[in-house]
Amino acid sequence: MSEYQYYRFECLDGFLDSCQRHALRQISSSAEITATSFQV
């Protein structure tokens, strides 16, 4: 049996700029990154 973990982080008080999104992309190449969320 395999295990699947799902993580979603929301930005509640603003937006992620392109520099912040680029830093998150360095953490995970498969994540879905938007101006308001990071999802793996």
Secondary structure in CASP SS format (residue, H / E / C, confidence):
PFRMAT SS
TARGET T0000
AUTHOR 0000-0000-0000
METHOD secondary structure of the structure
MODEL  1
M C 1.00
S C 1.00
E C 1.00
Y C 1.00
Q C 1.00
Y C 1.00
Y C 1.00
R E 1.00
F E 1.00
E E 1.00
C C 1.00
L C 1.00
D C 1.00
G C 1.00
F C 1.00
L C 1.00
D C 1.00
S H 1.00
C H 1.00
Q H 1.00
R H 1.00
H H 1.00
A H 1.00
L H 1.00
R H 1.00
Q H 1.00
I H 1.00
S C 1.00
S C 1.00
S C 1.00
A C 1.00
E E 1.00
I E 1.00
T C 1.00
A C 1.00
T C 1.00
S E 1.00
F E 1.00
Q E 1.00
V C 1.00
END
